[in-house]
Amino acid sequence: MADTVSVELDIFSGMQNPAWTLRDAEAAEFQRRLESLPRAPGGRIANDLGYRGFVVRAGATTALVQRGTVQVTRDGDAHFRTDTGRELERWLLESGKPFVDPGTFALAEREFS
């Protein structure tokens, strides 16, 4: 992934989603966590109303992180990874705590209950 890693909490329809940029150490940690996830033979990213997980962008790479599934697209080629226990997804939510208003954060946090 590129040096600049942007994260979007994909939660709203018709309103701007909260977004932030990971610091260098966080970007490296995200990359480490992503690469450690096992590859999956397939998967599905839902496009429902409400909480849809995270969109992480870095250069030509986009990772969609949602409910234990991660779809990584790089230069048009996509593959899936399994986020067991939704650890990467939870980590992304925590990384956004300073940037997401408390009500929206609580709404997203309920998705893990």
TANORHU-V248934 format. One record per backbone hydrogen bond with DSSP energy under -1.0 kcal/mol. CO is the residue of the C=O (numbers start at 1). NH is the residue of the N-H. Records with the same first field share a line. If there is no record, write none. Layout:
BEGIN
CO->NH + NH
END
This chain:
BEGIN
5->22
6->57
7->20
8->55
9->11
10->52
18->9
20->7
23->27
24->28
25->29
26->30
27->31
28->32
29->33
30->34
31->35
32->36
34->37
38->82
53->10
54->65
55->8
56->63
57->6
58->61
60->75
61->58
62->73
63->56
64->71
65->54
66->69
68->83
69->66
70->81
71->64
72->79
73->62
74->77
77->74
79->72
80->40
81->70
82->84
83->86
84->87
86->90
87->91
88->92
89->93
90->94
91->95
92->96
94->97
96->99 + 100
101->105
102->106
103->107
104->108
105->109
106->110
108->111
109->112
110->113
END
